[in-house]
Amino acid sequence: MPSDNSRPRRPAFRAPAMLEALGEGVDPIAQLHAAHETAAVLLHTGRASGDPAVTERLVDIVGEIGLSTLADLWATRPARTLPGALWRLYFLREWMRTDSAGVARCYAAGVRFTEPNHVVAGIDPPRPEDVQRVADDLMRGAFTGDFAVALERAAAFCHVTSAGSAELRGLEPLARSAKLQEMAADLTACARLWRAGDLR
């Protein structure tokens, strides 16, 4: 899984709401509101903009502000909330980009066990460069397509890599397989909530 130290950071751009959320002395209620507000603003901005440059900047926001900033904002929120869903999408993207060879190996090992999920996830063939391409496609789809479909596609990816991690037991920790299954279930639930208008 990705490490904050795995790639150099560019100078950070932080929106006022993000800076406020990370400030010292902020109470838990303010942090909760900041998490949900920033997630909603980020998603709305991406979905309302027709500018490809804005979309690409949002896809690669981790490159601007760092994975740890998103973790501070969203990682402690329940999985089946908007910030929880966005955190999982960005986390998966970072893992897919920083360990594309390892992800490709896990994915390839899991395909035969989860063929329908492989079709939905769409990493074919599962080479490192294809893993990186799909990582960006997943995030791009969240901003330019059906958000529920992006969540379901990420869930399908988790199912395949979970099966592959279990198959490669000697090389991959079983704990990763279980965590990916849990993430798949949460992302699928978030897709249902989004369609019902209840993902907040």
C-alpha beads as a LAMMPS data file, in Angstrom:
LAMMPS data file: protein, C-alpha beads

200 atoms
199 bonds

1 atom types
1 bond types

-500.0 500.0 xlo xhi
-500.0 500.0 ylo yhi
-500.0 500.0 zlo zhi

Masses

1 110.0

Atoms # bond

1 1 1 0.000 0.000 0.000
2 1 1 1.234 3.523 -0.627
3 1 1 3.640 5.368 1.584
4 1 1 3.724 9.131 2.016
5 1 1 7.467 8.986 1.396
6 1 1 7.199 7.032 -1.862
7 1 1 7.304 10.095 -4.122
8 1 1 8.455 13.683 -3.759
9 1 1 5.845 16.301 -2.991
10 1 1 5.246 19.446 -4.972
11 1 1 4.551 22.646 -3.009
12 1 1 1.175 22.296 -1.367
13 1 1 -1.890 24.251 -2.367
14 1 1 -4.480 24.080 0.378
15 1 1 -7.931 25.527 0.190
16 1 1 -8.997 27.633 3.194
17 1 1 -11.365 24.890 4.408
18 1 1 -8.500 22.392 4.360
19 1 1 -6.183 24.698 6.242
20 1 1 -8.881 25.372 8.799
21 1 1 -9.550 21.665 9.202
22 1 1 -5.878 21.002 9.889
23 1 1 -5.326 23.908 12.240
24 1 1 -4.314 23.369 15.833
25 1 1 -7.011 23.574 18.442
26 1 1 -9.845 22.672 16.069
27 1 1 -12.532 20.794 17.944
28 1 1 -13.805 17.371 16.756
29 1 1 -17.166 18.761 15.585
30 1 1 -15.414 21.348 13.417
31 1 1 -13.169 18.628 11.998
32 1 1 -16.207 16.475 11.206
33 1 1 -17.897 19.342 9.375
34 1 1 -14.670 20.205 7.533
35 1 1 -14.276 16.601 6.355
36 1 1 -17.761 16.445 4.881
37 1 1 -17.675 19.990 3.511
38 1 1 -14.328 19.589 1.730
39 1 1 -15.399 16.231 0.251
40 1 1 -18.656 17.715 -1.040
41 1 1 -16.942 20.838 -2.444
42 1 1 -14.207 18.797 -4.127
43 1 1 -16.677 16.431 -5.785
44 1 1 -19.057 19.223 -6.785
45 1 1 -16.210 21.275 -8.254
46 1 1 -15.030 18.351 -10.342
47 1 1 -18.492 17.374 -11.542
48 1 1 -19.585 20.949 -12.320
49 1 1 -16.462 21.860 -14.284
50 1 1 -16.170 21.128 -17.965
51 1 1 -12.492 22.057 -17.918
52 1 1 -10.169 19.054 -18.412
53 1 1 -7.376 20.918 -16.605
54 1 1 -9.532 21.192 -13.464
55 1 1 -10.374 17.493 -13.690
56 1 1 -6.711 16.517 -14.007
57 1 1 -5.764 18.717 -11.070
58 1 1 -8.410 17.030 -8.906
59 1 1 -7.369 13.568 -10.111
60 1 1 -3.815 14.303 -8.955
61 1 1 -4.639 16.334 -5.850
62 1 1 -2.451 13.987 -3.797
63 1 1 0.502 15.268 -5.818
64 1 1 -0.324 18.800 -4.659
65 1 1 -1.286 18.356 -1.032
66 1 1 0.065 14.912 -0.108
67 1 1 -1.724 11.736 0.924
68 1 1 -1.254 12.579 4.603
69 1 1 -3.330 15.770 4.186
70 1 1 -6.233 13.781 2.782
71 1 1 -5.778 11.255 5.576
72 1 1 -5.972 14.037 8.162
73 1 1 -9.167 15.294 6.547
74 1 1 -11.013 12.112 5.634
75 1 1 -9.455 8.851 6.836
76 1 1 -11.161 8.846 10.232
77 1 1 -14.660 9.345 8.806
78 1 1 -16.863 6.271 8.480
79 1 1 -16.227 4.271 5.319
80 1 1 -19.781 4.680 4.065
81 1 1 -19.764 8.473 3.863
82 1 1 -18.682 10.808 1.062
83 1 1 -15.306 11.638 2.655
84 1 1 -14.826 7.945 3.440
85 1 1 -15.540 7.018 -0.188
86 1 1 -13.246 9.697 -1.630
87 1 1 -10.473 8.746 0.792
88 1 1 -10.658 5.133 -0.428
89 1 1 -10.609 6.162 -4.088
90 1 1 -7.559 8.376 -3.625
91 1 1 -5.837 5.773 -1.435
92 1 1 -6.360 3.085 -4.087
93 1 1 -5.109 5.404 -6.817
94 1 1 -1.952 6.137 -4.874
95 1 1 -1.320 2.422 -4.228
96 1 1 -1.931 1.597 -7.909
97 1 1 0.497 4.310 -9.032
98 1 1 3.290 3.824 -6.488
99 1 1 3.332 0.007 -6.577
100 1 1 1.994 -0.665 -10.061
101 1 1 4.157 -3.771 -10.545
102 1 1 3.002 -5.302 -7.256
103 1 1 -0.615 -4.405 -7.951
104 1 1 -0.372 -5.889 -11.450
105 1 1 0.968 -9.130 -9.975
106 1 1 -1.876 -9.329 -7.428
107 1 1 -4.454 -8.418 -10.024
108 1 1 -3.214 -10.998 -12.544
109 1 1 -3.306 -13.700 -9.864
110 1 1 -6.900 -12.840 -8.963
111 1 1 -8.467 -12.593 -12.428
112 1 1 -9.383 -16.276 -12.814
113 1 1 -11.214 -16.288 -9.477
114 1 1 -13.250 -13.138 -10.107
115 1 1 -13.823 -12.887 -13.848
116 1 1 -16.981 -10.682 -13.620
117 1 1 -15.147 -8.200 -11.390
118 1 1 -12.201 -8.226 -13.792
119 1 1 -14.550 -7.178 -16.603
120 1 1 -15.890 -4.276 -14.497
121 1 1 -12.474 -3.133 -13.242
122 1 1 -11.118 -3.203 -16.781
123 1 1 -7.366 -3.687 -16.273
124 1 1 -6.624 -5.733 -19.360
125 1 1 -3.909 -6.757 -19.726
126 1 1 -2.809 -6.285 -16.107
127 1 1 0.561 -4.691 -16.794
128 1 1 2.021 -1.983 -14.538
129 1 1 1.355 0.733 -17.129
130 1 1 -2.275 -0.406 -17.430
131 1 1 -2.658 -0.358 -13.660
132 1 1 -1.466 3.257 -13.620
133 1 1 -3.785 4.190 -16.483
134 1 1 -6.824 2.671 -14.769
135 1 1 -5.871 4.358 -11.490
136 1 1 -6.307 7.723 -13.190
137 1 1 -9.383 6.563 -15.129
138 1 1 -11.121 5.621 -11.868
139 1 1 -10.606 9.075 -10.389
140 1 1 -11.432 10.800 -13.667
141 1 1 -14.703 8.855 -13.800
142 1 1 -15.617 10.075 -10.328
143 1 1 -15.528 13.668 -11.611
144 1 1 -16.702 13.317 -15.209
145 1 1 -18.948 10.245 -15.221
146 1 1 -21.355 8.404 -12.973
147 1 1 -19.871 8.555 -9.466
148 1 1 -21.619 5.307 -8.491
149 1 1 -20.040 3.526 -11.459
150 1 1 -16.590 4.808 -10.429
151 1 1 -17.180 3.434 -6.927
152 1 1 -18.336 0.076 -8.305
153 1 1 -15.345 -0.121 -10.606
154 1 1 -13.021 0.533 -7.659
155 1 1 -14.876 -2.148 -5.668
156 1 1 -14.402 -4.623 -8.530
157 1 1 -10.675 -3.804 -8.567
158 1 1 -10.551 -4.517 -4.824
159 1 1 -12.261 -7.894 -5.312
160 1 1 -9.763 -8.967 -7.967
161 1 1 -6.669 -7.831 -6.057
162 1 1 -8.041 -9.360 -2.862
163 1 1 -8.365 -12.734 -4.582
164 1 1 -4.881 -12.333 -6.013
165 1 1 -3.403 -11.452 -2.626
166 1 1 -4.965 -14.592 -1.139
167 1 1 -3.628 -16.687 -4.026
168 1 1 -0.120 -15.293 -3.552
169 1 1 -0.163 -16.091 0.154
170 1 1 3.568 -16.653 0.373
171 1 1 4.276 -13.217 -1.081
172 1 1 1.339 -11.087 -0.021
173 1 1 -0.066 -10.748 3.516
174 1 1 -3.527 -12.236 3.983
175 1 1 -4.416 -9.144 5.986
176 1 1 -4.250 -7.150 2.740
177 1 1 -6.739 -9.538 1.120
178 1 1 -9.192 -9.069 3.994
179 1 1 -8.752 -5.288 3.955
180 1 1 -9.414 -5.162 0.216
181 1 1 -12.585 -7.237 0.636
182 1 1 -13.766 -4.837 3.317
183 1 1 -12.979 -1.877 1.072
184 1 1 -14.891 -3.486 -1.805
185 1 1 -17.965 -3.910 0.399
186 1 1 -17.759 -0.293 1.584
187 1 1 -17.354 1.104 -1.940
188 1 1 -20.297 -0.970 -3.188
189 1 1 -22.419 0.310 -0.300
190 1 1 -21.357 3.883 -1.086
191 1 1 -22.465 3.416 -4.707
192 1 1 -25.917 2.364 -3.495
193 1 1 -26.074 5.330 -1.134
194 1 1 -25.043 7.729 -3.908
195 1 1 -27.785 6.458 -6.198
196 1 1 -30.311 6.894 -3.396
197 1 1 -29.074 10.443 -2.719
198 1 1 -27.904 9.463 0.748
199 1 1 -24.093 9.565 0.476
200 1 1 -22.977 12.520 2.607

Bonds

1 1 1 2
2 1 2 3
3 1 3 4
4 1 4 5
5 1 5 6
6 1 6 7
7 1 7 8
8 1 8 9
9 1 9 10
10 1 10 11
11 1 11 12
12 1 12 13
13 1 13 14
14 1 14 15
15 1 15 16
16 1 16 17
17 1 17 18
18 1 18 19
19 1 19 20
20 1 20 21
21 1 21 22
22 1 22 23
23 1 23 24
24 1 24 25
25 1 25 26
26 1 26 27
27 1 27 28
28 1 28 29
29 1 29 30
30 1 30 31
31 1 31 32
32 1 32 33
33 1 33 34
34 1 34 35
35 1 35 36
36 1 36 37
37 1 37 38
38 1 38 39
39 1 39 40
40 1 40 41
41 1 41 42
42 1 42 43
43 1 43 44
44 1 44 45
45 1 45 46
46 1 46 47
47 1 47 48
48 1 48 49
49 1 49 50
50 1 50 51
51 1 51 52
52 1 52 53
53 1 53 54
54 1 54 55
55 1 55 56
56 1 56 57
57 1 57 58
58 1 58 59
59 1 59 60
60 1 60 61
61 1 61 62
62 1 62 63
63 1 63 64
64 1 64 65
65 1 65 66
66 1 66 67
67 1 67 68
68 1 68 69
69 1 69 70
70 1 70 71
71 1 71 72
72 1 72 73
73 1 73 74
74 1 74 75
75 1 75 76
76 1 76 77
77 1 77 78
78 1 78 79
79 1 79 80
80 1 80 81
81 1 81 82
82 1 82 83
83 1 83 84
84 1 84 85
85 1 85 86
86 1 86 87
87 1 87 88
88 1 88 89
89 1 89 90
90 1 90 91
91 1 91 92
92 1 92 93
93 1 93 94
94 1 94 95
95 1 95 96
96 1 96 97
97 1 97 98
98 1 98 99
99 1 99 100
100 1 100 101
101 1 101 102
102 1 102 103
103 1 103 104
104 1 104 105
105 1 105 106
106 1 106 107
107 1 107 108
108 1 108 109
109 1 109 110
110 1 110 111
111 1 111 112
112 1 112 113
113 1 113 114
114 1 114 115
115 1 115 116
116 1 116 117
117 1 117 118
118 1 118 119
119 1 119 120
120 1 120 121
121 1 121 122
122 1 122 123
123 1 123 124
124 1 124 125
125 1 125 126
126 1 126 127
127 1 127 128
128 1 128 129
129 1 129 130
130 1 130 131
131 1 131 132
132 1 132 133
133 1 133 134
134 1 134 135
135 1 135 136
136 1 136 137
137 1 137 138
138 1 138 139
139 1 139 140
140 1 140 141
141 1 141 142
142 1 142 143
143 1 143 144
144 1 144 145
145 1 145 146
146 1 146 147
147 1 147 148
148 1 148 149
149 1 149 150
150 1 150 151
151 1 151 152
152 1 152 153
153 1 153 154
154 1 154 155
155 1 155 156
156 1 156 157
157 1 157 158
158 1 158 159
159 1 159 160
160 1 160 161
161 1 161 162
162 1 162 163
163 1 163 164
164 1 164 165
165 1 165 166
166 1 166 167
167 1 167 168
168 1 168 169
169 1 169 170
170 1 170 171
171 1 171 172
172 1 172 173
173 1 173 174
174 1 174 175
175 1 175 176
176 1 176 177
177 1 177 178
178 1 178 179
179 1 179 180
180 1 180 181
181 1 181 182
182 1 182 183
183 1 183 184
184 1 184 185
185 1 185 186
186 1 186 187
187 1 187 188
188 1 188 189
189 1 189 190
190 1 190 191
191 1 191 192
192 1 192 193
193 1 193 194
194 1 194 195
195 1 195 196
196 1 196 197
197 1 197 198
198 1 198 199
199 1 199 200
